[in-house]
Amino acid sequence: MRSRTIVNSKGERQAARIEIQIEGSGGELGVQAVTNLTALISGIKDMETKEELTRHVYMIYGYAACCQQCGFLTEKSTDELMQMVEFLADNELMRIKNG
C-alpha cells in the first residue's frame, strides 16, 4: 500500500491518495469485479449514519471475499484491501460522530 499526499504552496494538505497493488486474475470479468469493488469502497464517504457505514463495510467485506474465492484477488491483496477499508471506515466514523 502506498499513500500520497498533495500539498499546496503553503504546505496545506489538498488531497490524499491511497494506492494498493491488486494481484489476481480473471481477465475482463476480474477487472470488472475489482472495478465494482473499488466503487463500493469509494461509497464509504457517502454514508451518513453509523448503521449505514457498518452495513456498507460488511457489504464490501462480502464482495471482497467473493472476489477472492473466484480468483479475482489473491489472499494478500484482499487482506491489504480490507486493512484500507478498516482505516477509511474509522475515519468516516469519526466524521459521522463529529458531524
C-alpha positions as CSV (number, residue, x, y, z in Angstrom):
1,M,0.0,0.0,0.0
2,R,1.3,3.5,-0.9
3,S,0.0,6.7,0.3
4,R,0.4,10.1,-1.4
5,T,-0.5,13.5,0.0
6,I,-0.8,16.5,-2.2
7,V,0.0,19.9,-0.6
8,N,-0.3,23.4,-1.9
9,S,2.3,26.1,-2.0
10,K,1.5,27.0,1.7
11,G,2.2,23.4,2.8
12,E,-1.5,22.7,3.5
13,R,-2.9,19.3,2.6
14,Q,-5.0,19.5,-0.5
15,A,-5.7,15.8,-1.2
16,A,-4.7,12.3,-0.3
17,R,-4.5,9.2,-2.4
18,I,-4.0,5.6,-1.3
19,E,-2.8,3.0,-3.8
20,I,-2.9,-0.7,-3.4
21,Q,-1.3,-3.1,-5.8
22,I,-4.0,-5.7,-6.5
23,E,-3.0,-9.1,-7.6
24,G,-5.4,-11.6,-9.1
25,S,-6.7,-13.0,-12.3
26,G,-10.0,-13.5,-14.1
27,G,-9.5,-11.5,-17.3
28,E,-12.1,-8.9,-18.2
29,L,-14.6,-10.3,-15.7
30,G,-12.0,-10.0,-12.9
31,V,-11.2,-6.4,-13.9
32,Q,-14.9,-5.6,-13.8
33,A,-15.3,-7.2,-10.4
34,V,-12.4,-5.3,-8.9
35,T,-13.7,-2.1,-10.5
36,N,-17.1,-2.6,-8.8
37,L,-15.3,-3.3,-5.5
38,T,-13.4,-0.1,-5.9
39,A,-16.7,1.8,-6.5
40,L,-18.1,0.2,-3.3
41,I,-15.1,1.4,-1.3
42,S,-15.4,4.9,-2.7
43,G,-19.0,4.9,-1.4
44,I,-17.8,4.8,2.2
45,K,-17.6,8.6,2.2
46,D,-21.3,8.9,1.3
47,M,-22.6,7.2,4.5
48,E,-24.4,9.4,6.9
49,T,-25.0,7.2,9.9
50,K,-23.0,4.6,11.9
51,E,-25.6,2.0,10.9
52,E,-25.3,2.8,7.1
53,L,-21.5,2.7,7.4
54,T,-21.5,-0.6,9.2
55,R,-23.8,-2.2,6.6
56,H,-21.7,-0.8,3.8
57,V,-18.5,-2.1,5.2
58,Y,-20.0,-5.6,5.6
59,M,-21.1,-5.5,2.0
60,I,-17.6,-4.6,1.0
61,Y,-16.2,-7.5,3.0
62,G,-18.6,-9.9,1.4
63,Y,-17.9,-8.7,-2.1
64,A,-14.1,-8.9,-1.5
65,A,-14.4,-12.4,-0.1
66,C,-16.4,-13.4,-3.2
67,C,-13.7,-11.8,-5.5
68,Q,-11.0,-13.8,-3.6
69,Q,-12.9,-17.1,-3.8
70,C,-13.4,-16.6,-7.6
71,G,-9.7,-15.9,-8.0
72,F,-10.1,-12.3,-8.9
73,L,-8.0,-11.3,-5.9
74,T,-5.1,-13.0,-4.1
75,E,-5.4,-13.5,-0.3
76,K,-2.6,-10.9,0.2
77,S,-4.4,-8.3,-2.0
78,T,-7.7,-9.0,-0.1
79,D,-6.0,-8.6,3.3
80,E,-4.4,-5.3,2.3
81,L,-7.7,-4.1,0.8
82,M,-9.6,-4.9,4.0
83,Q,-7.0,-3.1,6.1
84,M,-7.5,0.0,4.0
85,V,-11.3,-0.3,4.3
86,E,-11.0,-0.5,8.1
87,F,-8.8,2.6,8.1
88,L,-11.3,4.5,5.8
89,A,-14.3,3.3,7.8
90,D,-12.7,4.5,11.1
91,N,-12.1,7.9,9.6
92,E,-15.6,8.2,8.3
93,L,-17.0,7.1,11.7
94,M,-15.1,10.0,13.3
95,R,-16.6,12.3,10.7
96,I,-20.1,11.0,11.4
97,K,-19.7,11.3,15.2
98,N,-18.3,14.9,14.9
99,G,-20.8,15.9,12.2
